[in-house]
Amino acid sequence: GPVYQAGTLSGNPVAMSAGIATLTQLMREGFYEELNGRVDAFDKELREVAKEKNMVLNRVGPMFTLFFTQGEVRNFSDVNRTDQQRFAAFFRYMLRHGVYVSPSQFESNFISIKHTKEDLERFVELVRDFND
């Protein structure tokens, strides 16, 4: 037709099926309550550990980032003042333990409904045990 449409997975039947399956899960009754409950408990535990480790935890919904600094991190300039070398050591440490976090302080991590309570507890324990 007269409308241009493009994209790697646009119209791909597998991608469309995955999208429909995702929307079906998101519309399931109690989905967001379950996810938010898990994330809130994780936030509470991780925030305590972060303080002990001189880290700052920023979170919006199921997205979070740990910053290696003191004080608030609210913008690009604040992130630029964080300890990038310490973050790089943390990234490699987590990777060695089979946990994939975002590779940059300028990115966010995401918690999904598939992350179990045990997964999130393990993450907190790894942060607690991190020594740079």
DSSP file with accessible surface (Angstrom, degrees, kcal/mol):
  #  RESIDUE AA STRUCTURE BP1 BP2  ACC     N-H-->O    O-->H-N    N-H-->O    O-->H-N    TCO  KAPPA ALPHA  PHI   PSI    X-CA   Y-CA   Z-CA
    1    1 A G              0   0  116      0, 0.0     0, 0.0     0, 0.0     0, 0.0   0.000 360.0 360.0 360.0-170.0    0.0    0.0    0.0
    2    2 A P        +     0   0  140      0, 0.0     2,-0.5     0, 0.0     0, 0.0   0.521 360.0  89.6 -79.9  -4.2    0.9    3.6    0.1
    3    3 A V  S    S-     0   0  123      2,-0.0     2,-0.3     1,-0.0     0, 0.0  -0.833  74.6-132.6-101.2 127.2    2.3    3.5    3.7
    4    4 A Y        +     0   0  203     -2,-0.5     2,-0.4     2,-0.0    -1,-0.0  -0.575  29.8 175.9 -75.6 133.0    6.0    2.7    4.1
    5    5 A Q        +     0   0  121     -2,-0.3     2,-0.3     5,-0.0    -2,-0.0  -0.992   7.0 153.3-141.1 128.9    6.7    0.0    6.8
    6    6 A A        +     0   0   56     -2,-0.4     2,-0.2     3,-0.0     3,-0.1  -0.982   4.3 128.0-151.6 162.7   10.0   -1.5    7.7
    7    7 A G    >   -     0   0   48     -2,-0.3     3,-0.5     3,-0.2    -2,-0.0  -0.628  60.8 -98.0 154.3 149.6   11.9   -3.1   10.5
    8    8 A T  T 3  S+     0   0  145      1,-0.3    -1,-0.1    -2,-0.2     0, 0.0   0.898 122.8  18.6 -54.2 -45.6   13.9   -6.2   11.2
    9    9 A L  T >  S+     0   0  105     -3,-0.1     3,-1.8     2,-0.1    -1,-0.3   0.317  88.2 136.0-111.9   9.0   11.0   -8.1   12.8
   10   10 A S  T <  S-     0   0   59     -3,-0.5    -3,-0.2     1,-0.3    -5,-0.0  -0.392  85.9  -2.6 -61.6 122.5    8.0   -6.1   11.5
   11   11 A G  T 3  S+     0   0   58      1,-0.3    -1,-0.3    -2,-0.2    -2,-0.1   0.423  91.7 147.4  77.8  -2.5    5.3   -8.4   10.3
   12   12 A N    <>  -     0   0   59     -3,-1.8     4,-2.8     1,-0.2    -1,-0.3  -0.499  48.6-138.7 -66.8 126.3    7.5  -11.5   11.1
   13   13 A P  H  > S+     0   0   95      0, 0.0     4,-2.2     0, 0.0     5,-0.2   0.857 101.4  49.7 -60.6 -33.7    5.0  -14.2   12.2
   14   14 A V  H  > S+     0   0  111      2,-0.2     4,-2.5     1,-0.2     5,-0.2   0.940 113.2  46.2 -69.6 -44.2    7.3  -15.4   15.0
   15   15 A A  H  > S+     0   0   30      1,-0.2     4,-2.4     2,-0.2    -1,-0.2   0.901 112.8  50.6 -64.0 -39.4    7.7  -11.9   16.3
   16   16 A M  H  X S+     0   0  103     -4,-2.8     4,-2.4     2,-0.2    -1,-0.2   0.919 110.5  48.8 -65.5 -42.2    4.0  -11.3   16.0
   17   17 A S  H  X S+     0   0   79     -4,-2.2     4,-2.5    -5,-0.2    -2,-0.2   0.912 111.6  49.7 -63.2 -41.4    3.2  -14.5   17.9
   18   18 A A  H  X S+     0   0   53     -4,-2.5     4,-2.5     2,-0.2    -2,-0.2   0.910 110.5  50.9 -64.2 -40.5    5.7  -13.5   20.6
   19   19 A G  H  X S+     0   0   32     -4,-2.4     4,-2.6     2,-0.2    -2,-0.2   0.920 110.7  47.6 -62.7 -44.0    4.1  -10.1   20.9
   20   20 A I  H  X S+     0   0  107     -4,-2.4     4,-2.4     2,-0.2    -2,-0.2   0.923 111.8  50.4 -64.2 -42.6    0.6  -11.5   21.3
   21   21 A A  H  X S+     0   0   55     -4,-2.5     4,-2.0     2,-0.2    -2,-0.2   0.909 111.1  49.7 -62.6 -40.4    1.8  -14.0   23.9
   22   22 A T  H  X S+     0   0   77     -4,-2.5     4,-2.6     2,-0.2    -2,-0.2   0.945 110.8  48.1 -63.6 -47.8    3.5  -11.1   25.8
   23   23 A L  H  X S+     0   0  103     -4,-2.6     4,-1.7     1,-0.2    -2,-0.2   0.886 108.5  55.5 -61.8 -36.0    0.4   -9.0   25.7
   24   24 A T  H  < S+     0   0   80     -4,-2.4     4,-0.5     1,-0.2    -1,-0.2   0.924 110.1  45.5 -62.3 -43.0   -1.7  -11.9   26.9
   25   25 A Q  H >< S+     0   0   94     -4,-2.0     3,-1.3     1,-0.2    -2,-0.2   0.916 110.5  53.4 -65.9 -42.4    0.5  -12.3   29.9
   26   26 A L  H 3< S+     0   0   52     -4,-2.6     6,-0.3     1,-0.3    -1,-0.2   0.812 108.4  50.5 -63.6 -28.3    0.5   -8.6   30.7
   27   27 A M  T 3< S+     0   0  152     -4,-1.7    -1,-0.3    -5,-0.2    -2,-0.2   0.541  82.8 119.1 -88.1  -5.6   -3.3   -8.6   30.7
   28   28 A R  S X  S-     0   0   94     -3,-1.3     3,-2.1    -4,-0.5     4,-0.3  -0.350  78.9-100.4 -62.1 135.7   -3.5  -11.5   33.1
   29   29 A E  T 3  S+     0   0  188      1,-0.3    -1,-0.1     2,-0.1    -2,-0.1  -0.335 106.5  13.0 -60.0 129.7   -5.3  -10.6   36.3
   30   30 A G  T 3> S+     0   0   29     -3,-0.1     4,-2.6    -2,-0.0    -1,-0.3   0.413  88.1 124.6  86.8  -1.6   -2.8   -9.8   39.1
   31   31 A F  H <> S+     0   0   12     -3,-2.1     4,-2.5     1,-0.2     5,-0.2   0.947  77.2  39.4 -56.4 -54.1    0.3   -9.7   36.7
   32   32 A Y  H  > S+     0   0  116     -4,-0.3     4,-3.1    -6,-0.3     5,-0.3   0.863 113.9  54.5 -70.0 -33.0    1.4   -6.2   37.7
   33   33 A E  H  > S+     0   0  134      2,-0.2     4,-2.2     1,-0.2    -1,-0.2   0.925 111.0  46.5 -63.5 -43.3    0.7   -6.8   41.4
   34   34 A E  H  X S+     0   0   79     -4,-2.6     4,-2.0     2,-0.2    -2,-0.2   0.948 115.9  44.5 -63.4 -48.7    2.8   -9.9   41.4
   35   35 A L  H  X S+     0   0   12     -4,-2.5     4,-2.6    -5,-0.2     5,-0.2   0.948 114.5  48.1 -62.3 -48.5    5.7   -8.2   39.6
   36   36 A N  H  X S+     0   0   65     -4,-3.1     4,-2.9     1,-0.2    -1,-0.2   0.876 109.4  53.5 -64.1 -36.2    5.6   -5.1   41.7
   37   37 A G  H  X S+     0   0   42     -4,-2.2     4,-1.9    -5,-0.3    -1,-0.2   0.927 111.4  45.6 -62.4 -43.9    5.5   -7.1   44.9
   38   38 A R  H  X S+     0   0   58     -4,-2.0     4,-2.1     1,-0.2    -2,-0.2   0.923 115.1  47.0 -63.5 -44.7    8.6   -9.0   43.9
   39   39 A V  H  X S+     0   0    0     -4,-2.6     4,-3.0     1,-0.2    -2,-0.2   0.896 109.4  53.5 -68.5 -39.3   10.4   -5.8   42.8
   40   40 A D  H  X S+     0   0   83     -4,-2.9     4,-2.3    -5,-0.2    -1,-0.2   0.919 110.3  47.1 -62.1 -42.6    9.4   -3.9   46.0
   41   41 A A  H  X S+     0   0   52     -4,-1.9     4,-2.0     2,-0.2    -1,-0.2   0.920 113.6  48.6 -64.8 -43.1   10.9   -6.7   48.1
   42   42 A F  H  X S+     0   0    8     -4,-2.1     4,-3.1     1,-0.2     5,-0.3   0.934 110.1  52.4 -60.3 -46.1   14.0   -6.8   46.0
   43   43 A D  H  X S+     0   0   22     -4,-3.0     4,-2.8     1,-0.2     5,-0.2   0.918 107.5  51.5 -57.8 -46.3   14.3   -3.0   46.2
   44   44 A K  H  X S+     0   0  138     -4,-2.3     4,-1.4     1,-0.2    -1,-0.2   0.935 115.6  40.4 -59.9 -47.6   14.1   -3.0   50.0
   45   45 A E  H  X S+     0   0   72     -4,-2.0     4,-1.8     1,-0.2    -2,-0.2   0.929 117.6  46.9 -67.4 -46.5   16.9   -5.6   50.4
   46   46 A L  H  X S+     0   0    0     -4,-3.1     4,-3.1     1,-0.2     5,-0.2   0.885 107.4  57.2 -66.8 -36.8   19.2   -4.2   47.6
   47   47 A R  H  X S+     0   0   91     -4,-2.8     4,-1.9    -5,-0.3    -1,-0.2   0.906 107.2  48.8 -61.2 -40.9   18.8   -0.6   48.9
   48   48 A E  H  X S+     0   0  103     -4,-1.4     4,-1.6    -5,-0.2    -1,-0.2   0.930 114.2  45.1 -64.0 -45.4   20.1   -1.6   52.3
   49   49 A V  H  X S+     0   0    0     -4,-1.8     4,-1.6     1,-0.2    -2,-0.2   0.907 109.2  56.7 -65.9 -40.4   23.1   -3.5   50.8
   50   50 A A  H  <>S+     0   0    2     -4,-3.1     5,-2.9     1,-0.2     4,-0.2   0.904 104.6  52.0 -59.2 -42.2   23.8   -0.6   48.4
   51   51 A K  H ><5S+     0   0  156     -4,-1.9     3,-1.3     1,-0.2    -1,-0.2   0.923 108.9  50.3 -60.3 -43.8   24.1    1.8   51.3
   52   52 A E  H 3<5S+     0   0  128     -4,-1.6    -1,-0.2     1,-0.3    -2,-0.2   0.801 113.8  46.2 -62.3 -30.5   26.6   -0.5   53.0
   53   53 A K  T 3<5S-     0   0   33     -4,-1.6    -1,-0.3    -3,-0.2    -2,-0.2   0.249 115.7-110.7 -98.5  10.6   28.6   -0.7   49.8
   54   54 A N  T < 5S+     0   0   86     -3,-1.3    15,-0.3     1,-0.2     2,-0.3   0.933  75.1 133.6  56.3  47.2   28.6    3.1   49.0
   55   55 A M      < -     0   0    9     -5,-2.9     2,-0.5    13,-0.2    -1,-0.2  -0.872  50.9-137.3-120.0 158.7   26.3    2.5   46.0
   56   56 A V  E     -A   67   0A  25     11,-2.8    11,-3.1    -2,-0.3     2,-0.6  -0.973  12.6-152.1-117.2 131.4   23.2    4.4   45.0
   57   57 A L  E     -A   66   0A   7     -2,-0.5     2,-0.4     9,-0.2     9,-0.2  -0.917  10.9-173.1-104.7 120.1   20.2    2.5   43.7
   58   58 A N  E     +A   65   0A  57      7,-2.5     7,-2.3    -2,-0.6     2,-0.4  -0.944  12.1 176.0-107.9 137.1   17.9    4.2   41.3
   59   59 A R  E     +A   64   0A  69     -2,-0.4     2,-0.4     5,-0.2     5,-0.2  -0.999  23.3 178.9-146.1 139.3   14.7    2.5   40.4
   60   60 A V  E >  S-A   63   0A 106      3,-2.4     3,-2.6    -2,-0.4    -2,-0.0  -0.952  72.6 -51.1-134.4 114.5   11.5    3.2   38.4
   61   61 A G  T 3  S-     0   0   30     -2,-0.4    -1,-0.1     1,-0.3     0, 0.0  -0.299 124.2 -17.0  55.4-130.8    9.1    0.3   38.3
   62   62 A P  T 3  S+     0   0   43      0, 0.0    49,-2.3     0, 0.0     2,-0.4   0.346 119.8  95.0 -89.1  10.0   11.0   -2.9   37.4
   63   63 A M  E <   +AB  60 110A  74     -3,-2.6    -3,-2.4    47,-0.2     2,-0.3  -0.836  50.6 164.2-100.0 138.3   14.0   -0.9   36.0
   64   64 A F  E     -AB  59 109A  11     45,-2.2    45,-3.0    -2,-0.4     2,-0.3  -0.991  20.9-166.3-150.2 157.7   17.0   -0.2   38.2
   65   65 A T  E     -A   58   0A  13     -7,-2.3    -7,-2.5    -2,-0.3     2,-0.5  -0.993  14.8-143.3-143.0 138.1   20.6    0.8   38.1
   66   66 A L  E     -A   57   0A   4     -2,-0.3     2,-0.4    -9,-0.2    -9,-0.2  -0.897  19.1-162.9 -98.6 130.5   23.3    0.7   40.7
   67   67 A F  E     -A   56   0A  12    -11,-3.1   -11,-2.8    -2,-0.5     2,-1.3  -0.924  18.7-135.6-114.9 141.8   25.7    3.6   40.7
   68   68 A F  S    S+     0   0    3     -2,-0.4    15,-2.8   -13,-0.2     2,-0.3  -0.722  72.5  77.8 -97.9  84.7   29.1    3.7   42.4
   69   69 A T  S    S-     0   0   35     -2,-1.3     2,-0.3   -15,-0.3    -2,-0.1  -0.945  76.0-103.8-167.4 177.7   29.0    7.0   44.1
   70   70 A Q  S    S+     0   0  142     -2,-0.3   -14,-0.1     2,-0.1     2,-0.1  -0.913  79.0  25.0-117.8 151.5   27.5    8.9   47.1
   71   71 A G  S    S-     0   0   54     -2,-0.3    -2,-0.1   -16,-0.1     2,-0.1  -0.255 102.5 -32.6  88.4 179.2   24.6   11.2   46.8
   72   72 A E        -     0   0  133     -2,-0.1     2,-0.5   -16,-0.0    -2,-0.1  -0.384  42.7-153.7 -75.2 150.8   21.8   11.4   44.3
   73   73 A V        +     0   0    7      1,-0.1     3,-0.1    -2,-0.1    -2,-0.1  -0.966  36.0 143.4-122.9 108.5   22.2   10.5   40.7
   74   74 A R        +     0   0  185     -2,-0.5     2,-0.3     1,-0.2    -1,-0.1   0.525  58.5  16.7-123.4 -12.9   19.6   12.4   38.7
   75   75 A N  S  > S-     0   0   78      1,-0.1     4,-2.1     0, 0.0     5,-0.2  -0.911  86.1 -81.7-154.5 179.2   21.1   13.3   35.4
   76   76 A F  H  > S+     0   0  134     -2,-0.3     4,-2.4     1,-0.2     5,-0.2   0.881 123.2  52.9 -58.1 -42.0   23.9   12.7   32.9
   77   77 A S  H  > S+     0   0   65      1,-0.2     4,-0.9     2,-0.2    -1,-0.2   0.898 107.9  51.2 -62.7 -41.4   26.4   14.9   34.8
   78   78 A D  H >4 S+     0   0   18      1,-0.2     3,-0.7     2,-0.2     4,-0.2   0.910 109.9  49.5 -62.3 -42.3   25.8   13.0   38.0
   79   79 A V  H >< S+     0   0   13     -4,-2.1     3,-1.9     1,-0.2    -2,-0.2   0.902 104.5  59.1 -65.2 -37.3   26.4    9.7   36.2
   80   80 A N  H 3< S+     0   0   83     -4,-2.4    -1,-0.2     1,-0.3    -2,-0.2   0.755 102.0  55.4 -63.1 -22.4   29.6   11.1   34.7
   81   81 A R  T << S+     0   0  166     -4,-0.9    -1,-0.3    -3,-0.7    -2,-0.2   0.448  87.7 104.5 -89.3  -0.9   30.9   11.6   38.3
   82   82 A T  S <  S-     0   0    9     -3,-1.9     2,-1.3    -4,-0.2   -13,-0.2  -0.333  88.9 -94.2 -77.0 164.8   30.3    8.0   39.3
   83   83 A D     >  +     0   0   74    -15,-2.8     4,-2.0     1,-0.2     5,-0.1  -0.643  43.0 179.2 -82.8  94.2   33.2    5.5   39.7
   84   84 A Q  H  > S+     0   0   72     -2,-1.3     4,-2.4     1,-0.2    -1,-0.2   0.832  78.5  54.9 -67.5 -33.9   33.3    3.9   36.2
   85   85 A Q  H  > S+     0   0  166      2,-0.2     4,-2.1     1,-0.2    -1,-0.2   0.906 108.4  48.5 -67.6 -40.4   36.2    1.6   37.1
   86   86 A R  H  > S+     0   0   34      2,-0.2     4,-2.3     1,-0.2    -2,-0.2   0.905 111.0  50.9 -65.2 -39.8   34.4    0.2   40.1
   87   87 A F  H  X S+     0   0    8     -4,-2.0     4,-3.1     2,-0.2    -2,-0.2   0.927 108.1  52.4 -62.3 -42.4   31.3   -0.4   38.0
   88   88 A A  H  X S+     0   0   33     -4,-2.4     4,-2.4     1,-0.2    -2,-0.2   0.911 109.7  49.1 -60.9 -40.1   33.4   -2.2   35.4
   89   89 A A  H  X S+     0   0   25     -4,-2.1     4,-2.4     2,-0.2    -1,-0.2   0.908 111.9  49.4 -64.5 -40.7   34.8   -4.4   38.1
   90   90 A F  H  X S+     0   0    4     -4,-2.3     4,-2.8     2,-0.2     5,-0.2   0.928 109.2  52.0 -63.4 -44.7   31.3   -5.1   39.4
   91   91 A F  H  X S+     0   0   49     -4,-3.1     4,-2.4     1,-0.2    10,-0.2   0.941 112.2  45.1 -57.7 -48.2   30.1   -5.9   35.8
   92   92 A R  H  X S+     0   0  134     -4,-2.4     4,-2.5     1,-0.2    -1,-0.2   0.900 112.2  52.8 -64.8 -39.3   32.9   -8.4   35.4
   93   93 A Y  H  X S+     0   0   22     -4,-2.4     4,-1.1     2,-0.2    -2,-0.2   0.937 111.4  45.2 -60.0 -48.9   32.3   -9.9   38.9
   94   94 A M  H ><>S+     0   0    0     -4,-2.8     5,-2.8     1,-0.2     3,-0.6   0.914 111.5  53.0 -64.0 -41.2   28.6  -10.4   38.1
   95   95 A L  H ><5S+     0   0   70     -4,-2.4     3,-2.0     1,-0.3    -1,-0.2   0.915 104.8  54.8 -60.9 -42.3   29.4  -11.9   34.7
   96   96 A R  H 3<5S+     0   0  175     -4,-2.5    -1,-0.3     1,-0.3    -2,-0.2   0.785 108.7  50.4 -61.3 -26.1   31.8  -14.4   36.3
   97   97 A H  T <<5S-     0   0   74     -4,-1.1    -1,-0.3    -3,-0.6    -2,-0.2   0.223 124.1-104.2 -97.9  13.6   28.9  -15.5   38.6
   98   98 A G  T < 5S+     0   0   45     -3,-2.0     2,-0.5     1,-0.2    -3,-0.2   0.673  80.7 127.3  77.8  18.7   26.5  -15.9   35.6
   99   99 A V      < -     0   0   25     -5,-2.8     2,-0.8    -6,-0.1    -1,-0.2  -0.943  47.4-151.5-112.7 123.3   24.5  -12.7   36.2
  100  100 A Y        +     0   0  188     -2,-0.5     2,-0.2    -3,-0.1    -9,-0.0  -0.844  21.7 171.7 -98.9 108.5   24.2  -10.4   33.2
  101  101 A V        -     0   0   13     -2,-0.8     8,-0.1   -10,-0.2     7,-0.0  -0.699  49.2 -74.3-105.7 166.2   23.8   -6.8   34.2
  102  102 A S        -     0   0   11     -2,-0.2    -1,-0.1     1,-0.1     7,-0.1  -0.317  41.8-132.9 -59.5 140.7   23.8   -3.8   31.9
  103  103 A P  S    S+     0   0   80      0, 0.0     2,-0.3     0, 0.0    -1,-0.1   0.398  81.5  49.1 -81.5   6.3   27.4   -3.2   30.8
  104  104 A S  S >  S-     0   0   30      1,-0.1     3,-1.6     4,-0.1    -2,-0.1  -0.996  74.6-128.8-146.0 148.1   27.3    0.6   31.4
  105  105 A Q  T 3  S+     0   0    2     -2,-0.3    -1,-0.1     1,-0.3    -3,-0.0   0.615 109.3  65.6 -67.5 -11.5   26.3    3.0   34.1
  106  106 A F  T 3  S+     0   0   95      2,-0.1    -1,-0.3   -27,-0.0     2,-0.3   0.301  96.5  69.0 -93.8   8.0   24.3    4.8   31.4
  107  107 A E  S <  S-     0   0   96     -3,-1.6     2,-0.3    -5,-0.1    -5,-0.1  -0.788  74.3-126.5-122.6 169.3   21.9    1.8   31.0
  108  108 A S        -     0   0   33     -2,-0.3     2,-0.3   -43,-0.1   -43,-0.2  -0.785   9.7-133.7-116.7 156.4   19.3    0.2   33.1
  109  109 A N  E     -B   64   0A  20    -45,-3.0   -45,-2.2    -2,-0.3     2,-0.4  -0.791  22.0-146.0-102.1 153.9   18.6   -3.4   34.3
  110  110 A F  E     -B   63   0A 132     -2,-0.3     2,-0.5   -47,-0.2   -47,-0.2  -0.974   4.7-151.1-127.8 133.8   15.1   -4.9   34.0
  111  111 A I        -     0   0   10    -49,-2.3     2,-0.2    -2,-0.4   -72,-0.1  -0.886  20.9-167.1-100.8 129.5   13.3   -7.3   36.3
  112  112 A S    >   -     0   0   50     -2,-0.5     3,-1.6     1,-0.1    -2,-0.0  -0.659  38.1-103.9-110.5 171.0   10.8   -9.5   34.6
  113  113 A I  T 3  S+     0   0   32      1,-0.3    -1,-0.1    -2,-0.2    -2,-0.0   0.740 118.6  65.1 -64.5 -20.5    8.1  -11.8   35.9
  114  114 A K  T 3  S+     0   0  173      2,-0.1     2,-0.6     0, 0.0    -1,-0.3   0.641  76.8  97.3 -80.5 -13.7   10.4  -14.7   35.1
  115  115 A H  S <  S-     0   0   71     -3,-1.6     2,-0.1     4,-0.1   -77,-0.0  -0.676  71.7-145.5 -75.4 119.0   12.9  -13.6   37.7
  116  116 A T     >  -     0   0   54     -2,-0.6     4,-2.3     1,-0.1     5,-0.2  -0.326  24.5-106.2 -80.8 167.5   12.1  -15.7   40.7
  117  117 A K  H  > S+     0   0  128      1,-0.2     4,-2.6     2,-0.2     5,-0.2   0.905 124.8  52.7 -57.1 -40.0   12.4  -14.6   44.3
  118  118 A E  H  > S+     0   0  124      2,-0.2     4,-2.4     1,-0.2    -1,-0.2   0.884 105.8  53.0 -65.4 -39.4   15.5  -16.8   44.5
  119  119 A D  H  > S+     0   0   75      2,-0.2     4,-2.0     1,-0.2    -1,-0.2   0.935 112.5  44.6 -59.0 -46.2   17.0  -15.1   41.4
  120  120 A L  H  X S+     0   0   13     -4,-2.3     4,-2.2     1,-0.2    -2,-0.2   0.888 112.0  51.5 -70.2 -37.0   16.6  -11.7   43.1
  121  121 A E  H  X S+     0   0   69     -4,-2.6     4,-2.4     1,-0.2    -1,-0.2   0.897 109.0  52.0 -64.9 -39.4   17.9  -12.9   46.4
  122  122 A R  H  X S+     0   0  118     -4,-2.4     4,-2.6     2,-0.2    -2,-0.2   0.912 107.1  52.9 -63.2 -41.0   21.0  -14.3   44.7
  123  123 A F  H  X S+     0   0   18     -4,-2.0     4,-2.3     2,-0.2    -2,-0.2   0.947 109.8  48.0 -58.7 -47.6   21.5  -10.9   43.0
  124  124 A V  H  X S+     0   0    1     -4,-2.2     4,-2.7     1,-0.2    -2,-0.2   0.920 111.4  50.5 -61.1 -42.5   21.4   -9.2   46.4
  125  125 A E  H  X S+     0   0   86     -4,-2.4     4,-2.2     1,-0.2    -1,-0.2   0.898 108.8  51.4 -63.9 -40.0   23.8  -11.7   47.9
  126  126 A L  H  X S+     0   0   13     -4,-2.6     4,-0.8     2,-0.2    -1,-0.2   0.910 110.6  48.6 -63.8 -40.5   26.3  -11.2   45.1
  127  127 A V  H >< S+     0   0    0     -4,-2.3     3,-0.9     1,-0.2    -2,-0.2   0.935 110.5  51.6 -63.0 -43.7   26.1   -7.5   45.5
  128  128 A R  H 3< S+     0   0   82     -4,-2.7    -2,-0.2     1,-0.2    -1,-0.2   0.895 112.9  45.3 -59.0 -39.5   26.7   -8.0   49.3
  129  129 A D  H 3< S+     0   0   91     -4,-2.2    -1,-0.2    -5,-0.2     2,-0.2   0.557  85.1 117.8 -84.2  -7.8   29.7  -10.2   48.6
  130  130 A F    <<  +     0   0    4     -3,-0.9     2,-0.4    -4,-0.8   -40,-0.1  -0.432  37.3 176.6 -66.1 124.7   31.2   -7.9   45.9
  131  131 A N              0   0  137     -2,-0.2    -2,-0.0   -41,-0.0    -3,-0.0  -0.976 360.0 360.0-129.5 118.3   34.6   -6.6   47.0
  132  132 A D              0   0  115     -2,-0.4   -46,-0.0   -39,-0.0    -2,-0.0  -0.442 360.0 360.0 -94.3 360.0   36.5   -4.4   44.5
